[in-house]
Amino acid sequence: MSEQTAATPKTEEMASPFSSLIIPFATVHLLAFAAPLIAHCSWKLAGLALGVYYARMAAITIGYHRYFAHKTFRTSRAFQFVLAFLSQTSMQRGVLWWSAHHRDHHRYSDTEKDVHSPMRGIFWSHVGWILSSEHTAFDESRIKDLMKYPELRWLNTWHLVPPAALGVALFLVGGWDYLVWGLFVSTVMLWHGTFLVNSLNHLWGTRRYATTDTSRNNPLIAVLTMGEGWHNNHHYYQSSANQGFRWWEIDGSFYLIRLFQLVGLVWDVRTAPRKIVENTIKAAAQRGERVMPIGPMLEAD
């Protein structure tokens, strides 16, 4: 949705409060809301939008988040590229930009340096931060492990290639109707589904673990985001491929990771140790112990 750059002087970035994202962001929203007027409506098309939404949500949560940002499992270089390509169909900028800013989020979670803390307001944490020119650049030092791959650097620069390819494929299969519902409607759903984790998941829900931020567990957001709603679990132990720590905590992305492991696409899948899972606020209180919050970066990288 905009040019990808490495970290540059802030004086250049702050010339305008909003980045060039604002125009395409608004345009996609207008096309999505106008879908009933500019395209046919049917349950089939609604199902298409929902299906493409969940497919890309899985790509974001497994690719951008659990692999590139946190390295919770290992994979081949080829499948790494596939994950990056599929993740970028989300139109949430490039893989390097996303990973660098997410690692910063965990490093500075709910402090003044957090890129999308709700402490700056719910609008800022939900969407304002990504539209701001303040965060157009990214710090390459946060992602040295990813910068060494030229194919990822290329994808990050040409980050609109994957969503364009998706749009062309949808149009070739089903024409204008598929393009409107499968790309534009689905993308607006995807943006706001993802953004819920940054905003409401730090405001609404329960806290099982003591962390130094405001992360919450929310089962509704977990269903909408393929398991990302177990956010307090994640902030407590960020190196785990599963964010649902209990059997009943639905985590669709982790189920897919296990499937990928079964067929040999990924390996060395990391999960939270039992002592971590059981070290809840309630359990510590029952033992008469004071729970010391785990700092933002203890398990981030």
Phi, psi and omega per residue, in radians:
M1 nan -0.217 3.062
S2 -2.786 2.961 3.138
E3 -1.163 2.494 3.118
Q4 -1.721 2.315 3.136
T5 -2.375 2.729 2.995
A6 -1.402 3.113 -3.080
A7 -1.032 2.263 3.119
T8 -2.277 2.861 -3.114
P9 -0.958 2.374 -3.083
K10 -1.117 -0.410 -3.139
T11 -1.065 -0.576 3.125
E12 -1.335 -0.641 -3.082
E13 -1.240 -0.539 -2.982
M14 -1.617 0.263 3.112
A15 -1.060 -0.573 3.092
S16 -2.321 2.521 -3.139
P17 -1.175 -0.375 -3.125
F18 -2.091 2.533 3.107
S19 -1.437 3.115 3.117
S20 -1.189 -0.073 3.119
L21 -1.161 -0.458 -2.960
I22 -1.020 -0.671 -3.090
I23 -1.230 -0.931 3.103
P24 -1.120 -0.570 3.114
F25 -1.078 -0.821 3.122
A26 -1.169 -0.676 -3.121
T27 -1.103 -0.782 3.121
V28 -1.076 -0.706 3.098
H29 -1.089 -0.773 -3.137
L30 -1.077 -0.749 3.126
L31 -1.127 -0.675 -3.138
A32 -1.172 -0.822 -3.127
F33 -1.196 -0.450 3.125
A34 -1.535 0.048 -3.072
A35 -0.880 -0.765 3.140
P36 -1.126 -0.347 -3.104
L37 -1.663 -0.509 -3.028
I38 -1.882 -0.063 3.136
A39 -2.577 2.911 3.076
H40 -1.208 2.765 3.084
C41 -2.118 2.375 3.084
S42 -2.849 2.846 3.072
W43 -1.110 -0.571 3.115
K44 -1.091 -0.768 -3.134
L45 -1.221 -0.647 3.075
A46 -1.124 -0.692 3.091
G47 -1.135 -0.635 3.074
L48 -1.076 -0.817 3.134
A49 -1.036 -0.753 -3.132
L50 -1.177 -0.719 3.141
G51 -1.123 -0.790 3.120
V52 -1.166 -0.605 3.067
Y53 -1.004 -0.928 -3.074
Y54 -1.220 -0.572 3.091
A55 -1.102 -0.765 -3.138
R56 -1.334 -0.527 3.052
M57 -1.098 -0.722 3.090
A58 -1.080 -0.697 3.131
A59 -1.099 -0.721 3.125
I60 -1.143 -0.873 -3.031
T61 -1.207 -0.681 3.135
I62 -1.404 -0.766 -3.080
G63 -1.413 -1.349 -3.123
Y64 -0.877 -0.890 -2.934
H65 -1.476 -1.128 -2.969
R66 -1.358 -0.421 3.082
Y67 -1.689 -1.136 -3.007
F68 -1.188 -0.728 -3.100
A69 -1.378 -0.639 -3.006
H70 -2.088 -0.183 3.116
K71 0.878 0.953 -3.111
T72 -1.485 -0.045 3.026
F73 -2.715 2.982 3.109
R74 -1.997 2.711 3.128
T75 -2.698 3.105 3.129
S76 -1.380 2.872 3.111
R77 -1.143 -0.620 3.139
A78 -1.150 -0.817 -3.122
F79 -1.256 -0.484 3.029
Q80 -1.025 -0.763 3.115
F81 -1.136 -0.715 3.116
V82 -1.054 -0.777 3.116
L83 -1.068 -0.741 3.134
A84 -1.128 -0.783 -3.125
F85 -1.075 -0.849 -3.132
L86 -1.118 -0.684 3.115
S87 -1.061 -0.676 -3.077
Q88 -1.317 -0.182 3.002
T89 -1.146 -0.218 -3.141
S90 -1.258 -0.246 -3.064
M91 1.031 0.748 3.037
Q92 -2.035 0.880 -3.119
R93 1.066 -2.874 -2.990
G94 -1.582 2.895 -3.071
V95 -1.088 -0.658 3.140
L96 -1.246 -0.754 3.097
W97 -1.023 -0.848 -3.075
W98 -1.094 -0.820 -3.074
S99 -1.166 -0.728 -3.136
A100 -1.094 -0.794 -3.130
H101 -1.218 -0.589 3.128
H102 -1.220 -0.666 3.084
R103 -1.134 -0.620 3.045
D104 -1.130 -0.668 3.109
H105 -1.001 -0.767 -3.138
H106 -1.292 -0.571 3.122
R107 -1.140 -0.663 -3.040
Y108 -2.093 0.481 -2.991
S109 -0.873 2.149 3.117
D110 1.017 0.590 2.961
T111 -2.042 3.131 -3.123
E112 -1.086 -0.420 -3.117
K113 -1.583 -0.048 3.112
D114 -1.216 2.226 -3.041
V115 -1.166 -0.505 -3.123
H116 -2.446 0.887 3.100
S117 -1.351 2.388 3.062
P118 -1.174 -0.140 3.058
M119 -1.122 -0.320 3.069
R120 -1.656 0.149 3.138
G121 1.928 2.571 -3.067
I122 -1.170 -0.609 3.114
F123 -1.132 -0.733 3.130
W124 -1.072 -0.837 -3.087
S125 -1.209 -0.504 -3.097
H126 -1.401 -0.837 -3.044
V127 -2.534 -0.427 -3.061
G128 -1.026 -0.700 -3.061
W129 -1.114 -0.652 -3.077
I130 -1.359 -0.363 3.095
L131 -1.580 -0.179 -3.081
S132 -1.402 2.474 3.065
S133 -1.205 -0.212 -3.140
E134 -1.086 -0.482 -3.046
H135 -2.106 0.455 3.084
T136 -1.182 -0.658 -3.138
A137 -1.492 2.958 3.039
F138 -2.496 2.770 -3.082
D139 -1.639 1.936 -3.113
E140 -1.091 -0.452 -3.115
S141 -1.150 -0.351 3.136
R142 -1.335 -0.319 -3.007
I143 -2.318 0.729 -3.140
K144 -1.014 -0.558 -3.138
D145 -1.194 -0.388 -3.130
L146 -1.732 -0.499 -3.087
M147 -1.131 -0.326 -3.086
K148 -1.323 -0.147 -3.115
Y149 -1.725 1.943 -3.112
P150 -1.074 -0.561 -3.134
E151 -1.178 -0.574 3.084
L152 -1.276 -0.639 3.080
R153 -1.128 -0.681 3.112
W154 -1.132 -0.817 3.126
L155 -1.048 -0.733 -3.124
N156 -1.087 -0.672 3.118
T157 -1.216 -0.784 -3.111
W158 -1.786 0.963 -2.993
H159 -1.225 -0.206 3.105
L160 -1.533 -0.112 3.130
V161 -1.088 -0.864 -3.134
P162 -1.044 -0.858 3.114
P163 -1.135 -0.562 3.079
A164 -1.132 -0.723 3.107
A165 -1.092 -0.709 3.094
L166 -1.092 -0.765 3.135
G167 -1.076 -0.755 3.120
V168 -1.103 -0.757 -3.134
A169 -1.087 -0.761 3.124
L170 -1.101 -0.711 -3.122
F171 -1.167 -0.711 -3.135
L172 -1.167 -0.577 -3.120
V173 -1.388 -0.782 -3.011
G174 -2.317 0.193 3.094
G175 1.266 -2.758 -3.053
W176 -1.047 -0.705 -3.130
D177 -1.045 -0.780 3.122
Y178 -1.140 -0.648 3.127
L179 -1.133 -0.801 -3.107
V180 -1.129 -0.879 -3.070
W181 -1.399 -0.695 -3.084
G182 -1.335 -0.476 -3.139
L183 -1.864 -1.065 -3.005
F184 -1.242 -0.898 3.120
V185 -1.096 -0.808 -3.131
S186 -1.074 -0.673 -3.100
T187 -1.188 -0.724 3.095
V188 -1.091 -0.739 3.056
M189 -1.039 -0.768 -3.099
L190 -1.136 -0.784 3.128
W191 -0.981 -0.909 -3.040
H192 -1.311 -0.487 3.009
G193 -1.104 -0.790 3.109
T194 -1.143 -0.758 -3.071
F195 -1.163 -0.389 3.085
L196 -1.008 -0.593 -3.119
V197 -1.137 -0.635 3.139
N198 -1.333 -0.492 -3.050
S199 -1.803 -1.365 -3.043
L200 -1.134 -0.508 -3.127
N201 -1.213 -0.138 3.021
H202 -1.853 0.082 -3.089
L203 -2.237 -0.514 -2.974
W204 -2.247 2.106 3.127
G205 2.470 -2.906 -3.101
T206 -1.978 2.749 3.134
R207 -2.050 1.945 3.119
R208 -1.540 -0.564 -3.041
Y209 -2.092 2.631 3.106
A210 -1.432 1.992 3.063
T211 -2.215 2.914 -3.116
T212 -1.575 0.245 3.120
D213 -2.227 -2.966 -3.076
T214 -1.839 0.364 -3.098
S215 -1.016 2.524 -3.128
R216 -2.268 2.790 2.951
N217 -1.728 2.277 -3.120
N218 -2.439 1.926 -3.071
P219 -1.118 -0.576 3.126
L220 -1.151 -0.786 3.110
I221 -1.154 -0.561 3.102
A222 -1.089 -0.721 3.121
V223 -1.168 -0.696 -3.107
L224 -1.247 -0.408 -2.993
T225 -2.117 0.404 3.090
M226 1.036 0.613 3.035
G227 1.856 -0.089 -3.089
E228 -1.261 -0.246 -3.100
G229 -1.221 -0.234 3.076
W230 -1.451 1.074 -2.902
H231 -1.342 -0.589 3.079
N232 -1.158 -0.695 3.028
N233 -0.974 -0.842 -3.081
H234 -1.112 -0.758 -3.128
H235 -1.218 -0.423 3.104
Y236 -1.326 -0.682 3.123
Y237 -2.448 1.579 -2.962
Q238 -1.360 -0.213 -3.103
S239 -1.508 0.075 -3.084
S240 -1.607 2.329 3.100
A241 -1.229 -0.468 3.067
N242 -1.723 2.313 3.092
Q243 -1.771 -0.325 2.967
G244 -1.522 1.890 -3.058
F245 -1.466 -0.321 3.127
R246 -1.864 2.693 -3.072
W247 -1.042 -0.533 -3.080
W248 -1.541 -0.035 3.122
E249 -1.509 1.748 -3.041
I250 -1.064 2.210 -3.079
D251 -2.477 1.375 -3.059
G252 -0.996 -0.641 -3.129
S253 -1.127 -0.673 3.137
F254 -1.186 -0.640 3.105
Y255 -1.076 -0.677 3.099
L256 -1.202 -0.659 3.094
I257 -1.069 -0.740 3.091
R258 -1.101 -0.662 3.090
L259 -1.125 -0.780 3.091
F260 -1.060 -0.640 3.103
Q261 -1.156 -0.691 -3.114
L262 -1.078 -0.644 -3.112
V263 -1.659 0.086 3.023
G264 1.546 0.162 3.136
L265 -1.360 -0.523 3.100
V266 -2.334 2.829 3.125
W267 -2.698 3.096 -3.106
D268 0.887 0.841 3.140
V269 -1.288 2.173 -3.059
R270 -1.668 2.367 3.067
T271 -2.278 2.847 -3.089
A272 -1.234 2.310 3.079
P273 -1.100 2.691 -3.111
R274 -0.994 -0.686 -3.114
K275 -1.112 -0.514 3.088
I276 -1.282 -0.833 -3.105
V277 -1.039 -0.672 -3.056
E278 -1.498 -0.121 -3.076
N279 -1.507 1.029 -3.106
T280 -1.438 2.888 3.083
I281 -1.060 -0.755 -3.116
K282 -1.126 -0.760 -3.120
A283 -1.118 -0.712 3.125
A284 -1.143 -0.679 3.125
A285 -1.135 -0.659 3.115
Q286 -1.167 -0.517 3.087
R287 -1.456 -0.094 -3.121
G288 1.301 0.432 -3.121
E289 -1.836 2.684 3.042
R290 -1.605 2.215 -3.127
V291 -1.516 2.155 3.079
M292 -1.602 2.140 -3.129
P293 -1.040 2.479 3.031
I294 -1.375 2.297 -3.128
G295 -1.190 2.806 -3.043
P296 -0.972 -0.586 -2.987
M297 -1.825 0.072 -3.041
L298 -1.011 -0.676 -3.117
E299 -2.166 0.353 -2.991
A300 -1.279 -0.722 -3.043
D301 -1.854 nan nan
